[in-house]
Amino acid sequence: MDFFGIGIQEFILIAVIALLVLGPERLPEAAAQAGRLVRELRRYATNVTSQFSGDLEEIRRELELTRQELARTREQVERETTPVTSRLSETADILSGRAEGQAPAAPADGQAEPAPKGDGAGR
């Protein structure tokens, strides 16, 4: 038997000391108070554990909702930025072709490129 980490020998020693200190007339009342105290402590521990578990479950739910919202936001950002990044990539390809001395390719959307700025004097 192991009650609160106290074995049989320790329990008997505590009972003998309590009998000597309290006497036979006060020992039953002290044992009843100890029993009530243990019952209250167990009830308190159960309530704290239950409340902690409830709070933890609420935090888990909130984290899951936040995760789902972040996933939706990420997908939306990807949908909205894909055309822009594609266009930027195409523009970078066109510009890198010019830098290498190649003839510029026509833009993918069919629009003509703007004419280079200058005064036409050939400076």
C-alpha positions as a Markdown table, in Angstrom:
| # | Residue | x | y | z |
|---|---|---|---|---|
| 1 | Met | 0.0 | 0.0 | 0.0 |
| 2 | Asp | 1.3 | 3.4 | -0.9 |
| 3 | Phe | -0.8 | 6.4 | 0.0 |
| 4 | Phe | 0.7 | 9.9 | -1.0 |
| 5 | Gly | 4.1 | 8.2 | -1.1 |
| 6 | Ile | 3.7 | 6.8 | 2.5 |
| 7 | Gly | 4.2 | 3.1 | 3.0 |
| 8 | Ile | 2.7 | 0.9 | 5.7 |
| 9 | Gln | 5.6 | 1.4 | 8.1 |
| 10 | Glu | 5.5 | 5.2 | 7.8 |
| 11 | Phe | 1.7 | 5.2 | 8.2 |
| 12 | Ile | 1.9 | 3.2 | 11.4 |
| 13 | Leu | 4.6 | 5.5 | 12.8 |
| 14 | Ile | 2.5 | 8.6 | 12.1 |
| 15 | Ala | -0.5 | 6.9 | 13.7 |
| 16 | Val | 1.5 | 6.1 | 16.9 |
| 17 | Ile | 2.9 | 9.6 | 17.1 |
| 18 | Ala | -0.6 | 11.1 | 16.5 |
| 19 | Leu | -2.0 | 8.9 | 19.3 |
| 20 | Leu | 0.8 | 10.0 | 21.7 |
| 21 | Val | 0.4 | 13.7 | 20.8 |
| 22 | Leu | -3.3 | 14.0 | 20.6 |
| 23 | Gly | -4.4 | 11.3 | 22.9 |
| 24 | Pro | -7.2 | 8.7 | 22.4 |
| 25 | Glu | -10.1 | 11.2 | 23.0 |
| 26 | Arg | -9.0 | 13.7 | 20.3 |
| 27 | Leu | -7.6 | 11.3 | 17.7 |
| 28 | Pro | -10.9 | 10.4 | 16.0 |
| 29 | Glu | -11.8 | 14.0 | 15.5 |
| 30 | Ala | -8.3 | 14.8 | 14.1 |
| 31 | Ala | -8.6 | 11.7 | 11.7 |
| 32 | Ala | -12.0 | 13.0 | 10.5 |
| 33 | Gln | -10.6 | 16.5 | 9.9 |
| 34 | Ala | -7.7 | 14.9 | 8.0 |
| 35 | Gly | -10.1 | 12.9 | 5.9 |
| 36 | Arg | -12.1 | 16.1 | 5.1 |
| 37 | Leu | -8.9 | 17.9 | 4.2 |
| 38 | Val | -7.8 | 15.1 | 1.8 |
| 39 | Arg | -11.3 | 15.1 | 0.2 |
| 40 | Glu | -11.2 | 18.9 | -0.3 |
| 41 | Leu | -7.7 | 18.7 | -1.7 |
| 42 | Arg | -8.8 | 16.0 | -4.2 |
| 43 | Arg | -11.8 | 18.0 | -5.2 |
| 44 | Tyr | -9.7 | 21.1 | -5.6 |
| 45 | Ala | -7.1 | 19.2 | -7.7 |
| 46 | Thr | -9.9 | 17.7 | -9.9 |
| 47 | Asn | -11.4 | 21.2 | -10.4 |
| 48 | Val | -8.1 | 22.7 | -11.3 |
| 49 | Thr | -7.3 | 19.8 | -13.7 |
| 50 | Ser | -10.7 | 20.1 | -15.3 |
| 51 | Gln | -10.5 | 23.9 | -15.8 |
| 52 | Phe | -6.9 | 23.6 | -17.1 |
| 53 | Ser | -8.1 | 20.9 | -19.6 |
| 54 | Gly | -11.0 | 23.1 | -20.7 |
| 55 | Asp | -8.7 | 26.1 | -21.2 |
| 56 | Leu | -6.2 | 24.0 | -23.1 |
| 57 | Glu | -8.9 | 22.7 | -25.4 |
| 58 | Glu | -10.2 | 26.2 | -26.1 |
| 59 | Ile | -6.6 | 27.3 | -27.0 |
| 60 | Arg | -6.3 | 24.3 | -29.3 |
| 61 | Arg | -9.6 | 25.3 | -31.1 |
| 62 | Glu | -8.4 | 28.9 | -31.4 |
| 63 | Leu | -5.0 | 27.7 | -32.8 |
| 64 | Glu | -6.8 | 25.5 | -35.3 |
| 65 | Leu | -9.0 | 28.4 | -36.4 |
| 66 | Thr | -6.0 | 30.6 | -36.8 |
| 67 | Arg | -4.2 | 28.0 | -38.8 |
| 68 | Gln | -7.1 | 27.6 | -41.1 |
| 69 | Glu | -7.4 | 31.4 | -41.5 |
| 70 | Leu | -3.7 | 31.7 | -42.3 |
| 71 | Ala | -4.0 | 28.9 | -44.9 |
| 72 | Arg | -6.9 | 30.7 | -46.6 |
| 73 | Thr | -5.0 | 34.0 | -46.5 |
| 74 | Arg | -1.9 | 32.4 | -48.0 |
| 75 | Glu | -3.9 | 30.8 | -50.8 |
| 76 | Gln | -5.6 | 34.1 | -51.5 |
| 77 | Val | -2.2 | 35.9 | -51.6 |
| 78 | Glu | -0.8 | 33.3 | -53.9 |
| 79 | Arg | -3.8 | 33.6 | -56.3 |
| 80 | Glu | -3.5 | 37.4 | -56.3 |
| 81 | Thr | 0.3 | 37.6 | -56.8 |
| 82 | Thr | 0.7 | 34.8 | -59.3 |
| 83 | Pro | -0.2 | 36.9 | -62.3 |
| 84 | Val | 2.0 | 39.7 | -61.1 |
| 85 | Thr | 5.0 | 37.5 | -60.5 |
| 86 | Ser | 4.5 | 35.8 | -63.9 |
| 87 | Arg | 4.5 | 39.2 | -65.6 |
| 88 | Leu | 7.6 | 40.3 | -63.7 |
| 89 | Ser | 9.3 | 37.1 | -64.7 |
| 90 | Glu | 8.4 | 37.6 | -68.4 |
| 91 | Thr | 9.6 | 41.2 | -68.2 |
| 92 | Ala | 12.9 | 40.1 | -66.6 |
| 93 | Asp | 13.4 | 37.6 | -69.4 |
| 94 | Ile | 12.8 | 40.3 | -72.0 |
| 95 | Leu | 15.2 | 42.7 | -70.3 |
| 96 | Ser | 17.9 | 40.0 | -69.9 |
| 97 | Gly | 17.6 | 39.2 | -73.6 |
| 98 | Arg | 18.2 | 42.9 | -74.4 |
| 99 | Ala | 21.2 | 43.0 | -72.0 |
| 100 | Glu | 22.7 | 40.0 | -73.9 |
| 101 | Gly | 22.3 | 41.8 | -77.2 |
| 102 | Gln | 19.4 | 39.8 | -78.4 |
| 103 | Ala | 16.5 | 41.2 | -80.2 |
| 104 | Pro | 13.7 | 42.0 | -77.8 |
| 105 | Ala | 10.8 | 39.5 | -77.9 |
| 106 | Ala | 7.2 | 40.8 | -78.2 |
| 107 | Pro | 5.4 | 41.1 | -74.9 |
| 108 | Ala | 3.2 | 38.1 | -74.1 |
| 109 | Asp | 0.0 | 40.1 | -73.9 |
| 110 | Gly | 0.3 | 41.3 | -77.5 |
| 111 | Gln | 0.9 | 45.0 | -76.7 |
| 112 | Ala | 3.6 | 46.8 | -78.4 |
| 113 | Glu | 6.5 | 48.0 | -76.3 |
| 114 | Pro | 6.9 | 51.7 | -75.8 |
| 115 | Ala | 9.4 | 53.4 | -78.0 |
| 116 | Pro | 12.7 | 54.3 | -76.3 |
| 117 | Lys | 12.8 | 57.8 | -75.1 |
| 118 | Gly | 15.2 | 60.2 | -76.8 |
| 119 | Asp | 15.2 | 63.3 | -78.9 |
| 120 | Gly | 16.0 | 61.4 | -82.1 |
| 121 | Ala | 19.3 | 63.2 | -82.6 |
| 122 | Gly | 21.2 | 60.0 | -82.1 |
| 123 | Arg | 23.4 | 61.2 | -79.4 |
